[in-house]
Amino acid sequence: MITVADIVVDDFKDLFVRDFKYAIASGETVSIYDCQKDYVMDSDITRAFNEATINFNEGLFSDDTQLKMMFLYLAAHYLVNDLNTATQGMGGASSFAVSSRSIGGVSESYSIPQWMLNDPVLGAYATTRYGQKYISLLKPLLIGNFVVEQGATTPW
């Protein structure tokens, strides 16, 4: 079975080929530093991997494909949060999913399901579409997941 240490930046780019604009590797026609505000760099993905590793339980997944996909969705969530924070700079404010907004005669409303709101960890993942997908795929794996250990109340 693979571990998160076996997952590389190219795995992320392969899964999310249409989702992000990636910086051109150094030595190509465009300097990374000229486009870093508009493009995702490998270092951004690596940082998201490091963040996702903190909150990822490899023991929940039954095979390599499932583990890899779930880790990449969690990493994408952290990447989007990092990119949003970076574009806002020091004056940025955090926000959760929109619950209601009106402009003129147009309005929109979203609500986070109550089971997500009640969970202090999963609720934070609801702020990005990647986090929402991660939650939707993870939720069934969290139901009835327990381990039985043999033990005794007195020493032998």
Contact map, one row per residue, 1 for C-alpha under 8 A:
111000000000000000000000000000000000000000000000000000000000001100000000000000000000000000000000000000000000000000000000000000000000000000000000000000000000
111111000000000000000000000000000000000000000000000000000000000100100000000000000000000000000000000000000000000000000000000000000000000000000000000000000000
111111100000000000000000000000000000000000000000000000000100000000100000000000000000000000000000000000000000000000000000000000000000000000000000000000000000
011111100000000000000000000000000000000000000000000010000100000000010010000000000000000000000000000000000000000000000000000000000000000000000000000000000000
011111110000000000000000000000000000000000000000000000000000000000000000000000000000000000000000000000000000000000000000000000000000000000000000000000000000
011111110000000000000000000000000000000000000000000000000000000000000000000000000000000000000000000000000000000000000000000000000000000000000000000000000000
001111111010000000000000000000000000000000000000000000000000000000010000000000000000000000000000000000000000000000000000000000000000000000000000000000000000
000011111111000000000000000000000000000000000000000000000000000000000000000000000000000000000000000000000000000000000000000000000000000000000000000000000000
000000111111100000000000000000000000000001001100000000000000000000000000000000000000000000000000000000000000000000000000000000000000000000000000000000000000
000000011111110000000000000000000000000000000000000000000000000000000000000000000000000000000000000000000000000000000000000000000000000000000000000000000000
000000111111111000000000000000000000000000000000000000000000000000000000000000000000000000000000000000000000000000000000000000000000000000000000000000000000
000000011111111100000000000000000000000000001000000000000000000000000001000000000000000000000000000000000000000000000000000000000000000000000000000000000000
000000001111111110000000000000000000000000000000000000000000000000000000000000000000000000000000000000000000000000000000000000000000000000000000000000000000
000000000111111110000000000000000000000000000000000000000000000000000000000000000000000000000000000000000000000000000000000000000000000000000000000000000000
000000000011111110000000000000000000000000000000000000000000000000000001000000000000000000000000000000000000000000000000000000000000000000000000000000000000
000000000001111111110000000000000000000000000000000000000000000000000000000000000000000000000000000000000000000000000000000000000000000000000000000000000000
000000000000111111110000000000000000000000000000000000000000000000000000000000000000000000000000000000000000000000000000000000000000000000000000000000000000
000000000000000111111000000000000000000000000000000000000000000000000000000000000000000000000000000000000000000000000000000000000000000000000000000000000000
000000000000000111111000000000000000000000000000000000000000000000000000000000000000000000000000000000000000000000000000000000000000000000000000000000000000
000000000000000111111100000000000000001100000000000000000000000000000000000000000000000000000000000000000000000000000000000000000000000000000000000000000000
000000000000000001111110000000000000011100000000000000000000000000000000000000000000000000000000000000000000000000000000000000000000000000000000000000000000
000000000000000000011111000000000000001110000000000000000000000000000000000000000000000000000000000000000000000000000000000000000000000000000000000000000000
000000000000000000001111100000010011001111000000000000000000000000000000000000000000000000000000000000000000000000000000000000000000000000000000000000000000
000000000000000000000111110111110000000000000000000000000000000000000000000000000000000000000000000000000000000000000000000000000000000000000000000000000000
000000000000000000000011111100010000000000000000000000000000000000000000000000000000000000000000000000000000000000000000000000000000000000000000000000000000
000000000000000000000001111101110000000000000000000000000000000000000000000000000000000000000000000000000000000000000000000000000000000000000000000000000000
000000000000000000000000111111100000000000000000000000000000000000000000000000000000000000000000000000000000000000000000000000000000000000000000000000000000
000000000000000000000001111111100000000000000000000000000000000000000000000000000000000000000000000000000000000000000000000000000000000000000000000000000000
000000000000000000000001001111100000000000000000000000000000000000000000000000000000000000000000000000000000000000000000000000000000000000000000000000000000
000000000000000000000001011111110110000000000000000000000000000000000000000000000000000000000000000000000000000000000000000000000000000000000000000000000000
000000000000000000000001011111111110000000000000000000000000000000000000000000000000000000000000000000000000000000000000000000000000000000000000000000000000
000000000000000000000011110001111111000010000000000000000000000000000000000000000000000000000000000000000000000000000000000000000000000000000000000000000000
000000000000000000000000000000111111000000000000000000000000000000000000000000000000000000000000000000000000000000000000000000000000000000000000000000000000
000000000000000000000000000001111111100000000000000000000000000000000000000000000000000000000000000000000000000000000000000000000000000000000000000000000000
000000000000000000000010000001111111111000000000000000000000000000000000000000000000000000000000000000000000000000000000000000000000000000000000000000000000
000000000000000000000010000000011111111110000000000000000000000000000000000000000000000000000000000000000000000000000000000000000000000000000000000000000000
000000000000000000000000000000000111111100000000000000000000000000000000000000000000001000000000000000000000000000000000000000000000000000000000000000000000
000000000000000000001000000000000011111100000000000000000000000000000000000000000000000000000000000000000000000000000000000000000000000000000000000000000000
000000000000000000011110000000000011111110000000000000000000000000000000000000000000000000000000000000000000000000000000000000000000000000000000000000000000
000000000000000000011110000000000001111111011000000000000000000000000000000000000000000000000000000000000000000000000000000000000000000000000000000000000000
000000000000000000000110000000010001001111111000000000000000000000000000000000000000000000000000000000000000000000000000000000000000000000000000000000000000
000000001000000000000010000000000000000111111100000000000000000000000000000000000000000000000000000000000000000000000000000000000000000000000000000000000000
000000000000000000000000000000000000000011111110000000000000000000000000000000000000000000000000000000000000000000000000000000000000000000000000000000000000
000000000000000000000000000000000000000111111111000000000000000000000000000000100000000000000000000000000000000000000000000000000000000000000000000000000000
000000001001000000000000000000000000000111111111100000000000000000000000001000100000000000000000000000000000000000000000000000000000000000000000000000000000
000000001000000000000000000000000000000001111111110000000000000000000000000000000000000000000000000000000000000000000000000000000000000000000000000000000000
000000000000000000000000000000000000000000111111111000000000000000000000000000100000000000000000000000000000000000000000000000000000000000000000000000000000
000000000000000000000000000000000000000000011111111100000000000000000000001101100100000000000000000000000000000000000000000000000000000000000000000000000000
000000000000000000000000000000000000000000001111111110000000000000000000001000000000000000000000000000000000000000000000000000000000000000000000000000000000
000000000000000000000000000000000000000000000111111111000000000000000000000000000000000000000000000000000000000000000000000000000000000000000000000000000000
000000000000000000000000000000000000000000000011111111100000000000000000001001000000000000000000000000000000000000000000000000000000000000000000000000000000
000000000000000000000000000000000000000000000001111111110000000000000010011001000000000000000000000000000000000000000000000000000000000000000000000000000000
000100000000000000000000000000000000000000000000111111110000000000000000000000000000000000000000000000000000000000000000000000000000000000000000000000000000
000000000000000000000000000000000000000000000000011111110000000000000000000000000000000000000000000000000000000000000000000000000000000000000000000000000000
000000000000000000000000000000000000000000000000001111111000000000000000000000000000000000000000000000000000000000000000000000000000000000000000000000000000
000000000000000000000000000000000000000000000000000111111100000000000010000000000000000000000000000000000000000000000000000000000000000000000000000000000000
000000000000000000000000000000000000000000000000000000111111000000000000000000000000000000000000000000000000000000000000000000000000000000000000000000000000
001100000000000000000000000000000000000000000000000000011111100000100000000000000000000000000000000000000000000000000000000000000000000000000000000000000000
000000000000000000000000000000000000000000000000000000001111110000000000000000000000000000000000000000000000000000000000000000000000000000000000000000000000
000000000000000000000000000000000000000000000000000000001111110000000000000000000000000000000000000000000000000000000000000000000000000000001100000000000000
000000000000000000000000000000000000000000000000000000000111111101100000000000000000000000000000000000000000000000000000000000000000000000001000000000000000
000000000000000000000000000000000000000000000000000000000011111101100000000000000000000000000000000000000000000000000000000000000000000000000000000000000000
100000000000000000000000000000000000000000000000000000000000111111100000000000000000000000000000000000000000000000000000000000000000000000000000000000000000
110000000000000000000000000000000000000000000000000000000000111111110000000000000000000000000000000000000000000000000000000000000000000000000000000000000000
000000000000000000000000000000000000000000000000000000000000001111111000000000000000000000000000000000000000000000000000000000000000000000000000000000000000
000000000000000000000000000000000000000000000000000000000000111111111100000000000000000000000000000000000000000000000000000000000000000000000000000000000000
011000000000000000000000000000000000000000000000000000000100111111111110000000000000000000000000000000000000000000000000000000000000000000000000000000000000
000100100000000000000000000000000000000000000000000000000000000111111111000000000000000000000000000000000000000000000000000000000000000000000000000000000000
000000000000000000000000000000000000000000000000000000000000000011111111100000000000000000000000000000000000000000000000000000000000000000000000000000000000
000000000000000000000000000000000000000000000000000000000000000001111111110000000000000000000000000000000000000000000000000000000000010011000000000000000000
000100000000000000000000000000000000000000000000000100010000000000111111111000000000000000000000000000000000000000000000000000000000000000000000000000000000
000000000001001000000000000000000000000000000000000000000000000000011111111100000000000000000000000000000000000000000000000000000000000000000000000000000000
000000000000000000000000000000000000000000000000000000000000000000001111111110000000000000000000000000000000000000000000000000000110110000000000000000000000
000000000000000000000000000000000000000000000000000100000000000000000111111111000000000000000000000000000000000000000000000000000110010000000000000000000000
000000000000000000000000000000000000000000001001101100000000000000000011111111100000000000000000000000000000000000000000000000000000000000000000000000000000
000000000000000000000000000000000000000000000001000000000000000000000001111111110000000000000000000000000000000000000000000000000110000000000000000000000000
000000000000000000000000000000000000000000000000000000000000000000000000111111111000000000000000000000000000000000000000000010011110000000000000000000000000
000000000000000000000000000000000000000000000001001100000000000000000000011111111100000000000000000000000000000000000000000000000000000000000000000000000000
000000000000000000000000000000000000000000011011000000000000000000000000001111111110000000000000000000000000000000000000000000000000000000000000000000000000
000000000000000000000000000000000000000000000000000000000000000000000000000111111111000000000000000000000000000000000000000000010000000000000000000000000000
000000000000000000000000000000000000000000000000000000000000000000000000000011111111100000000000000000000000000000000000000000010000000000000000000000000000
000000000000000000000000000000000000000000000001000000000000000000000000000001111111110000000000000000000000000000000000000000000000000000000000000000000000
000000000000000000000000000000000000000000000000000000000000000000000000000000111111111000000000000000000000000000000000000000000000000000000000000000000000
000000000000000000000000000000000000000000000000000000000000000000000000000000011111111100000000000000000000000000000000000000000000000000000000000000000000
000000000000000000000000000000000000000000000000000000000000000000000000000000001111111110010000000000000000000000000000000000000000000000000000000000000000
000000000000000000000000000000000000000000000000000000000000000000000000000000000111111110000000000000000000000000000000000000000000000000000000000000000000
000000000000000000000000000000000000100000000000000000000000000000000000000000000011111110000000000000000000000000000000000000000000000000000000000000000000
000000000000000000000000000000000000000000000000000000000000000000000000000000000001111111111000000000000000000000000000000000000000000000000000000000000000
000000000000000000000000000000000000000000000000000000000000000000000000000000000000111111110000000000000000000000000000000000000000000000000000000000000000
000000000000000000000000000000000000000000000000000000000000000000000000000000000000000111110000000000000000000000000000000000000000000000000000000000000000
000000000000000000000000000000000000000000000000000000000000000000000000000000000000000111111000000000000000000000000000000000000000000000000000000000000000
000000000000000000000000000000000000000000000000000000000000000000000000000000000000100111111100000000000000000000000000000000000000000000000000000000000000
000000000000000000000000000000000000000000000000000000000000000000000000000000000000000100111110000000000000000000000000000000000000000000000000000000000000
000000000000000000000000000000000000000000000000000000000000000000000000000000000000000000011111000000000000000000000000000000000000000000000000000000000000
000000000000000000000000000000000000000000000000000000000000000000000000000000000000000000001111100000000000000000000000000000100000000000000000000000000000
000000000000000000000000000000000000000000000000000000000000000000000000000000000000000000000111110000000000000000000000000001100000000000000000000000000000
000000000000000000000000000000000000000000000000000000000000000000000000000000000000000000000011111000000000011100000000000001100000000000000000000000000000
000000000000000000000000000000000000000000000000000000000000000000000000000000000000000000000001111110000000111000000000000000000000000000000000000000000000
000000000000000000000000000000000000000000000000000000000000000000000000000000000000000000000000111110000001111000000000000000000000000000000000000000000000
000000000000000000000000000000000000000000000000000000000000000000000000000000000000000000000000011111000011110000000000000000000000000000000000000000000000
000000000000000000000000000000000000000000000000000000000000000000000000000000000000000000000000011111100011100000000000000000000000000000000000000000000000
000000000000000000000000000000000000000000000000000000000000000000000000000000000000000000000000000111111111000000000000000000000000000000000000000000000000
000000000000000000000000000000000000000000000000000000000000000000000000000000000000000000000000000011111110000000000000000000000000000000000000000000000000
000000000000000000000000000000000000000000000000000000000000000000000000000000000000000000000000000001111110000000000000000000000000000000000000000000000000
000000000000000000000000000000000000000000000000000000000000000000000000000000000000000000000000000001111110000000000000000000000000000000000000000000000000
000000000000000000000000000000000000000000000000000000000000000000000000000000000000000000000000000001111111000000000000000000000000000000000000000000000000
000000000000000000000000000000000000000000000000000000000000000000000000000000000000000000000000000111111111100000000000000000000000000000000000000000000000
000000000000000000000000000000000000000000000000000000000000000000000000000000000000000000000000001111000111110000000000000000000000000000000000000000000000
000000000000000000000000000000000000000000000000000000000000000000000000000000000000000000000000011110000011111000000000000000000000000000000000000000000000
000000000000000000000000000000000000000000000000000000000000000000000000000000000000000000000000111100000001111100000000000000000000000000000000000000000000
000000000000000000000000000000000000000000000000000000000000000000000000000000000000000000000000111000000000111110000000000000000000000000000000000000000000
000000000000000000000000000000000000000000000000000000000000000000000000000000000000000000000000100000000000011111011000000001000000000000000000000000000000
000000000000000000000000000000000000000000000000000000000000000000000000000000000000000000000000000000000000001111111000000000000000000000000000000000000000
000000000000000000000000000000000000000000000000000000000000000000000000000000000000000000000000000000000000000111111100000000000000000000000000000000000000
000000000000000000000000000000000000000000000000000000000000000000000000000000000000000000000000000000000000000011111110000000000000000000000000000000000000
000000000000000000000000000000000000000000000000000000000000000000000000000000000000000000000000000000000000000111111111011001000000000000000000000000000000
000000000000000000000000000000000000000000000000000000000000000000000000000000000000000000000000000000000000000111111111011000000000000000000000000000000000
000000000000000000000000000000000000000000000000000000000000000000000000000000000000000000000000000000000000000001111111001000000000000000000000000000000000
000000000000000000000000000000000000000000000000000000000000000000000000000000000000000000000000000000000000000000111111111000000000000000000000000000000000
000000000000000000000000000000000000000000000000000000000000000000000000000000000000000000000000000000000000000000011111111100000000000000000000000000000000
000000000000000000000000000000000000000000000000000000000000000000000000000000000000000000000000000000000000000000000011111110000000000000000000000000000000
000000000000000000000000000000000000000000000000000000000000000000000000000000000000000000000000000000000000000000011011111111000000001000000000000000000000
000000000000000000000000000000000000000000000000000000000000000000000000000000000000000000000000000000000000000000011111111111100000000000000000000000000000
000000000000000000000000000000000000000000000000000000000000000000000000000000000000000000000000000000000000000000000001111111100000000000000000000000000000
000000000000000000000000000000000000000000000000000000000000000000000000000010000000000000000000000000000000000000000000111111110011011000000000000000000000
000000000000000000000000000000000000000000000000000000000000000000000000000000000000000000000001100000000000000100010000011111111011001000000000000000000000
000000000000000000000000000000000000000000000000000000000000000000000000000000000000000000000011100000000000000000000000001111111011000000000000000000000000
000000000000000000000000000000000000000000000000000000000000000000000000000010011000000000000000000000000000000000000000000011111111000000000000000000000000
000000000000000000000000000000000000000000000000000000000000000000000000000010000000000000000000000000000000000000000000000001111111100000000000000000000000
000000000000000000000000000000000000000000000000000000000000000000000000110110000000000000000000000000000000000000000000000000011111110000000000000000000000
000000000000000000000000000000000000000000000000000000000000000000000000110110000000000000000000000000000000000000000000000011111111111000000000000000000000
000000000000000000000000000000000000000000000000000000000000000000000000000000000000000000000000000000000000000000000000000011111111111100000000000000000000
000000000000000000000000000000000000000000000000000000000000000000000000100000000000000000000000000000000000000000000000000000001111111110000000000000000000
000000000000000000000000000000000000000000000000000000000000000000000100110000000000000000000000000000000000000000000000000010000111111111000000000000000000
000000000000000000000000000000000000000000000000000000000000000000000000000000000000000000000000000000000000000000000000010011000011111111100000000000000000
000000000000000000000000000000000000000000000000000000000000000000000000000000000000000000000000000000000000000000000000000000000001111111110000000000000000
000000000000000000000000000000000000000000000000000000000000000000000100000000000000000000000000000000000000000000000000000000000000111111111000000000000000
000000000000000000000000000000000000000000000000000000000000000000000100000000000000000000000000000000000000000000000000000000000000011111111100000000000000
000000000000000000000000000000000000000000000000000000000000000000000000000000000000000000000000000000000000000000000000000000000000001111111110000000000000
000000000000000000000000000000000000000000000000000000000000000000000000000000000000000000000000000000000000000000000000000000000000000111111110000000000000
000000000000000000000000000000000000000000000000000000000001100000000000000000000000000000000000000000000000000000000000000000000000000011111111100000000000
000000000000000000000000000000000000000000000000000000000001000000000000000000000000000000000000000000000000000000000000000000000000000001111111100000000000
000000000000000000000000000000000000000000000000000000000000000000000000000000000000000000000000000000000000000000000000000000000000000000111111100000000000
000000000000000000000000000000000000000000000000000000000000000000000000000000000000000000000000000000000000000000000000000000000000000000001111110000000000
000000000000000000000000000000000000000000000000000000000000000000000000000000000000000000000000000000000000000000000000000000000000000000001111111000000000
000000000000000000000000000000000000000000000000000000000000000000000000000000000000000000000000000000000000000000000000000000000000000000000001111100000000
000000000000000000000000000000000000000000000000000000000000000000000000000000000000000000000000000000000000000000000000000000000000000000000000111110000000
000000000000000000000000000000000000000000000000000000000000000000000000000000000000000000000000000000000000000000000000000000000000000000000000011111000000
000000000000000000000000000000000000000000000000000000000000000000000000000000000000000000000000000000000000000000000000000000000000000000000000001111100000
000000000000000000000000000000000000000000000000000000000000000000000000000000000000000000000000000000000000000000000000000000000000000000000000000111110000
000000000000000000000000000000000000000000000000000000000000000000000000000000000000000000000000000000000000000000000000000000000000000000000000000011111000
000000000000000000000000000000000000000000000000000000000000000000000000000000000000000000000000000000000000000000000000000000000000000000000000000001111110
000000000000000000000000000000000000000000000000000000000000000000000000000000000000000000000000000000000000000000000000000000000000000000000000000000111110
000000000000000000000000000000000000000000000000000000000000000000000000000000000000000000000000000000000000000000000000000000000000000000000000000000011111
000000000000000000000000000000000000000000000000000000000000000000000000000000000000000000000000000000000000000000000000000000000000000000000000000000011111
000000000000000000000000000000000000000000000000000000000000000000000000000000000000000000000000000000000000000000000000000000000000000000000000000000000111
